[in-house]
Amino acid sequence: MQSSSLSAQFKQRHATPKGLCRPGLFARFRRLALEADANATWGRLDANRLTTRTIELLQYHEPADSLGWHIDPQSAVTMLLMLSADGAYAGAALEHESDGVVHRARPTQHEALFYRSDQEHRVTPFESGTRVALALEWWHEQGVDLKHTFRNHRPFATGPSTCPR
């Protein structure tokens, strides 16, 4: 994140997830991550030890804002919840590489996307407007070995709307 206008607010894994929209929402996000993992047959999440590694509020305001190709090797699955209204911004699509194919997603407001954190992904160059998204990186507490299998899988799993419109 090179641009100073791109702001990310981090809460470390031991921080309490209060205030994430309404009571019980964090537990719902956790259930959605487990469901997405099961539905996509990734087999990466253990319900007994699953917690967040980071919670990030990502705000894009300037054309220079983007997030280049990267992986999040310490995380198992990432959830991206789009908070911006449909049509509030241009550019800034989420791309994810799987078996040499780049898949692009533009989630609608309150839509959640889930993807494997250890595969390359990026946010394409931002063009205009304001893009706000909440990213939760799910992982297991230290000492739990993540499954690093390199098999074909669905690159994105879409969750239902999680906040009232």
C-alpha positions, 0 to 999 in steps of 0.5 A: 500500500504505497499511497498515503490516502489508502487507509487500513485499520488493523485489529490484532487477533487478540482484539475483541471484535466489538462494533463490527455492525451489530451484536453477533456479527463476528460470530456470523462472519466466522460461520460464513467462513466455515461454510465457504470453506466447506462449500468450496471443498478447500478443507482449510479451516478447523472450527475448533481453532479458527480465529482472525489474524487481522481485521482491516478496513480498506478505504480507496480514495485516490487513483494511485490506490491499489493493492498489487499481487500478493499472498497472505501466507499466515492466513488460511482464508480471507473474507472480503465484505464490500461496504461501498454502494454499487456504482460508488467507485470505478476500478479496484476489482478483486483478482485472484489467480488459480492454476494460471487463470486470473478470476475477477470479482466485483462484489456488490454492497454487503456481498462477502467473497471468500478466497484462499489467502495463500494464492496470489490476489490483488486489487486492480488500480482504483479509478474514481469514487470511494471504495470501502471494504472490510477484510478478515483474514482467518487463521488458526492459532499458532501450533496448528498446521495449515493444509497446503494442498495445491489442487484445483478448487473454486477460486471464490466462494460467495457468501450471502449478505451479512448486514442489512441494506 
